[in-house]
């Protein structure tokens, strides 16, 4: 612990960020518990997932609050280029959400994943299209067929 005290402001900043993260995770866990109690209809019902998320969030909160990091690295603010990239990906996600009901889950997910992957890695377009298609169809099968979740069907009716 003596070495940590010698690190100065950097260690203090990491401890402060751990406290903030621990507090946020604690509030998220509490909200999940409240929501799971509100919609609870048995262990195989809809309230189970918020309960699980609440437990995981509370454990993570306790970890960050009770055992702060000993890292001494400083956290840098993103550069203008990185902020632009974050904005482009955020805008494409907003567009994805806005067209999902009209286009349907599989196609809109494929288009979103392909566009973001192509933006991040502008080479090998055929591989990107193949793998993002596999992910879109695979998640559709998992969520729709196996988990029986509602997914927007769009104009194709899938």
C-alpha positions in Angstrom: 0.0 0.0 0.0 2.9 2.3 0.6 3.9 2.2 -3.1 0.4 3.2 -4.0 0.5 6.2 -1.7 3.7 7.4 -3.5 2.0 7.6 -6.9 0.4 10.9 -6.1 -2.5 12.3 -8.1 -2.6 9.6 -10.7 -3.4 6.9 -8.1 -6.0 9.3 -6.5 -7.6 9.8 -9.9 -7.9 6.1 -10.5 -9.4 5.6 -7.0 -11.9 8.5 -7.7 -12.9 6.9 -11.1 -13.3 3.5 -9.3 -15.6 5.2 -6.8 -17.7 6.8 -9.6 -17.9 3.5 -11.5 -18.8 1.6 -8.3 -21.5 4.1 -7.5 -23.0 3.9 -11.0 -22.9 0.1 -11.0 -24.6 0.1 -7.6 -27.4 2.4 -8.8 -27.8 0.2 -11.9 -28.0 -2.9 -9.8 -30.6 -1.3 -7.5 -32.7 -0.2 -10.5 -32.5 -3.8 -11.9 -33.6 -5.2 -8.6 -36.6 -2.8 -8.4 -37.5 -3.6 -12.0 -37.2 -7.4 -11.5 -39.5 -7.1 -8.5 -42.0 -5.1 -10.5 -42.3 -7.5 -13.4 -41.6 -10.8 -11.5 -43.6 -13.7 -12.6 -41.5 -16.7 -11.6 -38.0 -17.9 -12.2 -38.7 -18.7 -15.8 -40.4 -15.4 -16.5 -39.4 -11.9 -17.6 -38.1 -10.8 -14.2 -35.2 -13.2 -14.1 -32.9 -11.3 -16.4 -33.1 -8.0 -14.5 -32.5 -10.0 -11.3 -29.3 -11.6 -12.8 -28.1 -8.2 -14.1 -28.8 -6.6 -10.7 -26.7 -9.3 -8.9 -23.8 -8.9 -11.3 -24.0 -5.1 -11.1 -24.0 -5.2 -7.3 -20.9 -7.5 -7.2 -19.1 -5.3 -9.7 -20.0 -2.2 -7.6 -18.7 -3.9 -4.5 -15.4 -4.8 -6.3 -14.8 -1.2 -7.5 -15.8 0.3 -4.1 -14.0 -2.1 -1.8 -10.9 -2.9 -3.9 -9.9 0.2 -5.9 -7.5 -0.1 -8.7 -3.8 0.4 -8.1 -3.1 1.5 -11.7 -1.2 4.7 -12.2 -2.1 5.3 -15.8 -3.8 8.6 -16.7 -7.0 8.6 -18.8 -6.8 10.8 -21.8 -9.7 12.5 -23.5 -10.3 11.2 -27.0 -8.7 13.2 -29.9 -10.8 15.1 -32.5 -10.5 12.2 -34.9 -11.5 9.6 -32.2 -14.5 11.8 -31.3 -15.5 12.0 -34.9 -15.3 8.2 -35.2 -17.5 7.8 -32.1 -20.0 10.3 -33.6 -20.1 8.4 -36.9 -20.7 5.0 -35.2 -23.3 6.6 -32.8 -25.1 8.2 -35.8 -25.1 4.9 -37.7 -26.5 3.1 -34.6 -29.3 5.8 -34.4 -30.0 5.2 -38.1 -30.0 1.4 -37.5 -32.6 1.8 -34.7 -34.7 4.1 -36.7 -35.0 1.8 -39.8 -35.2 -1.5 -37.9 -39.1 -1.6 -37.8 -39.3 -0.8 -41.5 -36.6 -3.0 -42.8 -36.6 -5.8 -40.2 -34.1 -7.2 -37.8 -31.9 -9.4 -40.0 -31.3 -7.0 -42.8 -31.0 -3.8 -40.7 -28.5 -5.6 -38.3 -26.5 -6.9 -41.3 -26.4 -3.4 -42.8 -25.4 -1.8 -39.5 -22.7 -4.3 -38.7 -21.3 -4.3 -42.2 -21.2 -0.5 -42.3 -19.5 -0.2 -38.9 -17.0 -3.0 -39.6 -16.2 -1.4 -43.0 -15.7 2.0 -41.4 -13.4 0.6 -38.8 -11.5 -1.7 -41.2 -11.8 -0.6 -44.8 -10.3 -3.7 -46.3 -11.7 -7.2 -47.2 -15.2 -6.1 -48.0 -16.3 -9.6 -49.0 -15.1 -11.1 -45.7 -16.9 -8.3 -43.8 -20.1 -8.9 -45.6 -20.0 -12.6 -45.1 -19.3 -12.5 -41.4 -21.7 -9.7 -40.5 -24.4 -11.7 -42.4 -23.6 -14.8 -40.4 -23.8 -12.7 -37.2 -27.1 -11.1 -38.2 -28.7 -14.4 -39.2 -27.2 -16.3 -36.2 -28.5 -13.7 -33.7 -31.9 -13.8 -35.5 -32.1 -17.5 -35.2 -31.0 -17.4 -31.5 -33.3 -14.7 -30.4 -36.4 -15.4 -32.6 -36.4 -19.2 -32.9 -34.7 -20.4 -29.7 -35.5 -17.6 -27.2 -38.9 -16.8 -28.8 -38.3 -13.0 -28.6 -40.1 -10.4 -30.6 -38.0 -8.9 -33.3 -39.2 -6.4 -35.9 -40.2 -8.2 -39.1 -40.1 -5.3 -41.5 -41.3 -5.4 -45.1 -39.9 -8.9 -45.7 -42.0 -10.5 -43.1 -39.2 -12.4 -41.3 
